[in-house]
Amino acid sequence: MAKKAQDYRQLDDARLDHEINEAYRALFTLRFQHASRQLENYRALREARRTIARLRTIKRERQLAALAKQEKAHG
């Protein structure tokens, strides 16, 4: 079952990075299964890509928030 964005937002930065790495690893596995015609659930590829996008979006939101906070402190 796929997690929602709010579940991922509760993770700290290190755990978020770990989840991103695991999602890329899962996508690689799914692509390999697809290429060797062993993949049964083709929708899993779509879900894996969306999970990666969701995780990277949250990471980018945090980066932008940190930059805004830094500029506000210096400006």
Residue frames as qw, qx, qy, qz and C-alpha x, y, z in Angstrom:
[[0.000, 0.890, 0.457, 0.000, 0.00, 0.00, 0.00],
 [0.427, 0.473, -0.009, 0.771, 1.42, 3.35, -1.02],
 [0.309, -0.509, -0.424, 0.682, 2.03, 6.00, 1.57],
 [0.173, 0.909, 0.337, 0.176, 0.61, 9.45, 1.20],
 [0.374, 0.629, -0.172, 0.660, 2.59, 12.67, 1.06],
 [0.431, -0.752, 0.167, -0.471, 1.63, 13.60, 4.61],
 [0.943, -0.314, 0.042, 0.098, 3.17, 10.33, 5.83],
 [0.758, 0.289, -0.044, 0.583, 6.43, 11.16, 4.08],
 [0.045, 0.791, -0.086, 0.604, 6.44, 14.73, 5.41],
 [0.699, -0.686, 0.085, -0.183, 6.71, 13.37, 8.94],
 [0.922, -0.006, -0.043, 0.386, 10.07, 11.75, 8.16],
 [0.322, -0.806, 0.216, 0.447, 13.34, 13.44, 8.99],
 [0.389, 0.774, -0.372, -0.334, 15.79, 14.33, 6.20],
 [0.107, -0.433, 0.889, 0.101, 17.98, 11.24, 6.56],
 [0.496, 0.215, 0.821, -0.183, 15.00, 8.89, 6.48],
 [0.553, 0.717, 0.137, -0.402, 13.56, 10.76, 3.49],
 [0.223, 0.681, -0.635, -0.290, 16.84, 10.28, 1.61],
 [0.282, -0.164, 0.945, -0.037, 16.75, 6.60, 2.50],
 [0.574, 0.467, 0.589, -0.325, 13.18, 6.30, 1.20],
 [0.462, 0.761, -0.215, -0.402, 14.20, 7.98, -2.07],
 [0.041, 0.510, -0.842, -0.174, 17.06, 5.52, -2.52],
 [0.400, 0.087, 0.896, -0.172, 14.77, 2.58, -1.80],
 [0.582, 0.621, 0.313, -0.422, 12.18, 3.88, -4.25],
 [0.371, 0.707, -0.493, -0.346, 14.79, 4.14, -7.01],
 [0.139, -0.300, 0.944, 0.017, 15.98, 0.63, -6.19],
 [0.524, 0.325, 0.724, -0.310, 12.40, -0.67, -6.40],
 [0.544, 0.717, -0.020, -0.435, 11.90, 1.09, -9.74],
 [0.151, 0.583, -0.758, -0.250, 15.08, -0.49, -11.09],
 [0.312, -0.034, 0.942, -0.120, 13.84, -3.92, -10.03],
 [0.564, 0.535, 0.486, -0.399, 10.46, -3.32, -11.64],
 [0.431, 0.735, -0.320, -0.415, 12.07, -2.17, -14.89],
 [0.014, -0.411, 0.902, 0.130, 14.27, -5.24, -14.92],
 [0.433, 0.210, 0.844, -0.235, 11.25, -7.50, -14.36],
 [0.547, 0.674, 0.178, -0.463, 9.40, -5.68, -17.13],
 [0.293, 0.673, -0.581, -0.352, 12.27, -6.12, -19.56],
 [0.001, 0.229, -0.973, -0.037, 12.51, -9.85, -18.80],
 [0.567, -0.190, -0.496, -0.630, 8.71, -10.21, -19.06],
 [0.395, -0.182, -0.837, 0.333, 8.37, -11.29, -15.43],
 [0.130, 0.038, 0.330, -0.934, 6.38, -8.28, -14.27],
 [0.026, -0.460, -0.884, -0.085, 2.76, -9.14, -13.53],
 [0.064, -0.845, -0.450, 0.282, 1.52, -5.81, -12.19],
 [0.475, 0.427, 0.206, 0.742, 2.35, -3.13, -14.76],
 [0.218, -0.892, -0.207, -0.339, 0.68, -0.49, -12.61],
 [0.732, -0.562, -0.060, 0.380, 3.53, -0.91, -10.11],
 [0.555, 0.187, 0.162, 0.794, 5.84, 0.94, -12.51],
 [0.048, -0.714, -0.252, -0.652, 3.55, 3.95, -12.49],
 [0.616, -0.763, -0.182, -0.069, 3.19, 3.85, -8.71],
 [0.766, -0.269, -0.007, 0.584, 6.97, 3.63, -8.27],
 [0.361, 0.383, 0.175, 0.832, 7.54, 6.67, -10.48],
 [0.283, -0.768, -0.245, -0.519, 4.88, 8.63, -8.64],
 [0.743, -0.613, -0.172, 0.207, 6.36, 7.69, -5.27],
 [0.638, -0.031, 0.052, 0.768, 9.75, 8.97, -6.39],
 [0.093, 0.569, 0.239, 0.781, 8.19, 12.19, -7.63],
 [0.523, -0.770, -0.275, -0.241, 6.31, 12.61, -4.36],
 [0.766, -0.464, -0.098, 0.434, 9.46, 12.08, -2.29],
 [0.514, 0.138, 0.133, 0.836, 11.59, 14.41, -4.40],
 [0.101, -0.721, -0.294, -0.619, 8.90, 17.09, -4.26],
 [0.630, -0.752, -0.193, 0.010, 8.89, 16.96, -0.46],
 [0.727, -0.244, 0.025, 0.642, 12.68, 17.14, -0.39],
 [0.311, 0.398, 0.231, 0.831, 12.63, 20.18, -2.71],
 [0.331, -0.812, -0.300, -0.375, 9.98, 21.88, -0.58],
 [0.712, -0.624, -0.106, 0.304, 12.26, 21.51, 2.42],
 [0.605, 0.027, 0.145, 0.782, 15.22, 22.92, 0.48],
 [0.073, 0.610, 0.290, 0.734, 13.22, 25.93, -0.62],
 [0.519, -0.803, -0.256, -0.145, 11.92, 26.50, 2.90],
 [0.731, -0.423, -0.026, 0.535, 15.48, 26.39, 4.26],
 [0.430, 0.256, 0.219, 0.838, 16.64, 28.89, 1.63],
 [0.171, -0.752, -0.317, -0.552, 13.77, 31.23, 2.39],
 [0.657, -0.721, -0.185, 0.118, 14.53, 31.02, 6.10],
 [0.688, -0.185, 0.074, 0.698, 18.22, 31.69, 5.44],
 [0.242, 0.461, 0.269, 0.810, 17.47, 34.71, 3.23],
 [0.372, -0.807, -0.315, -0.333, 15.06, 36.06, 5.78],
 [0.716, -0.590, -0.109, 0.356, 17.70, 35.81, 8.49],
 [0.566, -0.110, 0.193, 0.794, 20.30, 37.61, 6.37],
 [0.146, 0.449, 0.412, 0.780, 18.01, 40.11, 4.73]]
